[in-house]
Amino acid sequence: MTRSPATVEHLNIEALSALPDDAPVTMLNLMRFRERSLDGNGSGWDAYLRYSTLAIKTIKAEGGSIVWAGTAEAVALGIPGDNRWDYVALVRYPSRKSFIAMMTSPEYAVANIERENGCVAHTILAIRETYNKLTSSRS
């Protein structure tokens, strides 16, 4: 199966561009891995690690940073079958515009091939911070 590295399938640029872009944005990444990488080179996790090595360069180039990442262990509230995720990451960008620039860059297109090889599902939610105890002056 040949995939074009030119675009990221399902990237919702119109919706992101319509939102206010006056503050940093955090992207909540929810990932479910394939048992085997589509290219046959190891597991889905192996492909995701290759993706991560490439993608971090494009994230940093746009001023972004990984805030937190970890393994999804169980659905604590909700329907387990509707929420089967293996890995979760929070990635913060200075703006929505910087996220879009990263996702549409030629460098990211190369990394994206490994993401597609490794992930059977990958959802990214743009979240606007409304409260952060770490930066709040109130307890």
N, C-alpha and C positions, 0 to 999 in steps of 0.2 A: 504494500500500500504506500503510495507516494503522497506525501503531504507538502503543501506549499509553506515555506517558512515566512511568507509575507504577512499573514494576518493571524490573529488569535481568534479562534472560533468563539462566538458568543460574547465577545467584548462589547459591552453596552456603552459606547462612547457618548451617544446622544443623551442618555439618562444622566451619566456623570457630568457631562458638560452643562446640563440644565441646572445642576445644584450649585449653591453658593460656593465660591472657591476662595473664601477669605480667611481660612484657617487650615492648619494641618489636618490630614485625614488618615485614619487608621483603617487598614484593610484586614478583615477577618477572613483568613483562608481556611477552608475545610476541605480535606483531601481524603480520598479513598484510593488505595493502591491496587494495581493489578497483581495477580499472583506472579505472572511472568511479564517482563518488559516486552512491548510489542516488537522490538528489534531482536528479541531472543538473547539479549546481553544481560543476563541476571534477572533478578526480581523487579517488581515495580518499585520497591524501595530503593534498589540499586540505581535504577534510572532516575528516581527523584533526587538522590544524592548527587548524581551527575548534573542534573538540572540546577540544583542549589548552588553548586560550585560556579556555574556559569551565570546564573541569575543574580547572585549577590553583587557582582560587578556592575550590572545594569541598575540595580536598586540603589547602590551607593552613588553611582554617577548622577542620579537624579535627586540626591540628597536624602534618600530613604534609609531606613534602618529596621532591622528585625528587632522587635520589642520583646517578643516572647514566642516560644515554640514548644510543643509537647505532644505526647501521645494521648489520643482520645481513648479513655478506658471503658466508659459505660455511659449510657443515656440515663441521666439522673431524673429528668422530667421530660416526658414526651413519648412518642411511639418509637420504640427501638428500630423497627424495620424502616421507618422513614428518616432515620437520623444515624445511619451507619457511616461513621467517619473513622479513619485510622490516625490522622495527624491534624493538628491545628496550629496555625501561626498567626501572630499579629505583626503586621508590617506597617510602619508609619512613614508617611510621605509629607513633604512640606506643603503640598497642595494636590488637588485632584489633577490639575494640569501636569504636574510632575509624574504622577502615576500613569496617566495616559501616554505621556512622552516615553516613559520606560517601556510600557506594554507594546508600543508601536515602533520601537527602535529595531533596526536590523540586528543588533546584538542580542536583543531579547528573542527575536524570531529563531535564532540558532538554539538558544537555551530551551525555547518552547517545545522543540522536537522531543527533547528528553522528558519534559513534563507530560506530554501526550503519551510517550512510551510508557511512563510509569503510573499515571493516574487514570483510573477508570472513571472517576468523577472528581471535579475540583470546582468548588463554589467560592467566590470572593464577594464578601459584603462590604460596601463602603460604610463606615460608621463614623458619626460625628460625636465627639466627646461632649457630654453634658455634665459629667462629674468625674473627678479624679482625686481620690483621697491623698495621693502622693504629692499633688501640686496644689491642693486646696489649703487655704489658710485656716479653714474651719475643720474641726474634727468630726 
